[in-house]
């Protein structure tokens, strides 16, 4: 399935045009850290839902208490329906050790799972191999790696292959992804 992901800098997306261009999945940035809410999330969600796209939400993980970050994420997306696994976006070490980063991801994931949410990790190939340990490698992976036919990671449910794509209905550049059906909830 072709997919895109959007954040606050993609304003006024025409999701009907996005769908007509062949995109089936849209991931929407919801939150970051313990205080940031994407100001575009609700309008992006409404437009994507109206267009009949499969929707996922992601949270950009910072170096805070991961349970507080998870609670923040869940409070912002409460009442919204998702078709895709809830993504934990982890791509910066932020001065933390591999063990700390991995522990934060694991705690965040376990909190969501305990609240009935299926999860995946979004990160780059290099970050995945260099900054995350085996304690999180059983979580489904949506991996970014540009300029290659396939990523280094062996098992993944999503592959972000470009950060500079053009899709009808999106003003400016957008991330391009290929997802397997395993990205879907209850797949």
C-alpha positions in Angstrom: 0.0 0.0 0.0 1.3 3.4 -0.9 1.4 5.9 2.0 2.4 9.4 3.1 3.0 10.9 6.5 2.1 14.5 7.3 2.9 17.0 10.1 2.0 20.5 10.9 4.0 22.0 8.0 1.7 20.3 5.5 -1.3 22.6 5.6 -4.5 22.5 3.5 -3.9 19.0 2.2 -6.6 17.9 -0.3 -7.0 14.3 0.8 -9.4 13.5 -2.0 -6.7 14.3 -4.5 -4.2 12.4 -2.4 -6.4 9.3 -2.6 -7.0 9.7 -6.3 -3.2 9.7 -6.8 -3.0 6.2 -5.4 -2.2 6.8 -1.8 -4.0 4.4 0.6 -2.4 5.2 4.0 -1.8 8.5 5.7 0.1 8.8 9.0 -0.6 12.0 10.9 1.7 13.5 13.5 -0.3 14.0 16.7 2.1 14.9 19.4 5.7 15.3 20.5 7.2 15.1 24.0 4.8 15.9 26.8 3.4 19.2 25.7 3.4 19.6 21.8 0.2 18.9 19.9 0.2 19.2 16.1 -2.1 22.2 15.2 -3.0 20.5 11.9 -3.9 17.1 13.4 -7.6 17.5 13.7 -8.1 19.0 10.2 -5.8 16.4 8.7 -7.6 13.6 10.4 -11.0 15.0 9.2 -9.9 15.3 5.6 -8.2 11.9 5.5 -11.2 10.2 7.1 -13.6 11.9 4.7 -11.5 10.8 1.8 -11.6 7.2 3.0 -7.9 6.8 3.6 -6.4 4.4 6.1 -5.2 6.5 9.1 -2.4 6.1 11.5 -1.1 8.5 14.2 2.5 9.0 15.4 4.2 10.5 18.4 7.7 12.0 18.3 9.4 10.6 21.3 11.7 12.9 23.3 13.9 12.2 26.4 11.1 12.7 29.0 9.3 10.2 31.2 8.0 7.9 28.5 4.8 7.1 30.4 4.0 10.9 30.6 4.7 11.1 26.8 2.4 8.1 26.2 -0.4 9.6 28.3 -0.1 12.8 26.4 -0.3 11.0 23.0 -3.4 9.0 24.1 -5.1 12.1 25.5 -4.8 13.9 22.2 -6.0 11.1 19.9 -8.8 10.0 22.3 -12.0 9.4 20.4 -10.3 9.3 17.0 -10.3 6.0 15.1 -7.2 4.6 13.5 -6.7 1.8 11.0 -2.9 1.5 11.4 -0.6 0.7 14.3 0.2 3.6 16.6 3.8 4.7 15.7 6.5 5.7 18.1 8.8 8.0 16.2 12.3 7.7 17.7 15.2 9.1 15.7 17.4 11.2 18.0 19.6 10.0 20.9 19.1 13.3 22.8 22.2 12.5 25.0 20.8 9.1 26.1 22.5 5.8 26.1 21.2 2.9 23.9 19.7 1.3 27.1 17.9 4.5 28.0 16.5 5.1 24.5 15.4 1.4 24.3 13.9 1.5 27.8 11.9 4.7 26.9 10.6 3.1 23.7 9.7 -0.1 25.5 7.9 1.7 28.3 6.0 3.9 25.8 5.0 0.8 23.7 4.0 -1.2 26.8 1.8 1.6 28.1 0.0 1.8 24.7 -0.3 -1.9 24.5 -1.8 -2.0 28.0 -4.3 0.5 26.8 -5.4 -1.7 23.9 -3.3 -0.1 21.2 -1.2 -1.9 18.6 2.2 -0.2 18.1 5.1 0.1 15.7 8.4 1.9 15.8 9.3 4.5 13.2 13.0 5.2 12.8 15.8 5.2 10.3 17.8 2.1 9.4 21.0 3.3 11.0 19.3 4.5 14.2 17.5 1.2 14.5 20.8 -0.8 14.3 23.0 1.6 16.3 20.7 3.0 19.0 18.1 0.4 19.9 18.7 -2.9 21.7 17.0 -6.2 21.5 14.4 -5.2 24.1 12.4 -3.4 21.4 13.3 -5.4 18.3 10.1 -7.5 18.6 8.0 -4.3 18.0 6.9 -4.0 14.3 9.2 -1.6 12.4 8.4 1.2 9.9 11.9 2.0 8.7 13.3 5.0 6.7 16.1 4.7 4.3 16.4 6.9 1.2 18.0 6.2 -2.1 17.8 2.4 -1.8 15.5 -0.2 -3.3 15.0 -1.8 0.1 16.2 -1.0 3.6 18.9 -2.8 5.6 16.3 -4.0 8.2 15.1 -7.5 7.3 11.6 -7.4 8.9 9.5 -4.3 8.5 5.8 -3.4 8.1 6.6 0.0 6.4 9.4 1.4 4.3 9.8 5.2 4.0 11.9 5.5 0.8 11.8 9.3 0.2 11.4 12.5 2.2 11.1 14.6 -1.0 8.1 13.1 -2.8 5.4 14.9 -4.7 1.8 13.9 -4.3 -1.2 15.6 -5.9 -3.1 17.4 -3.1 -0.1 18.1 -0.9 1.6 21.5 -1.2 5.4 21.0 -1.2 7.4 17.8 -0.5 6.0 14.9 1.5 7.5 11.6 2.8 6.7 8.5 0.7 6.1 5.1 2.1 5.3 1.5 1.1 3.3 -0.4 3.8 2.5 -4.1 4.0 -0.9 -5.1 5.3 0.8 -5.8 8.7 0.8 -2.0 9.4 -3.0 -2.4 9.8 -4.5 -2.9 13.2 -5.6 -6.5 13.9 -3.7 -7.6 10.8 
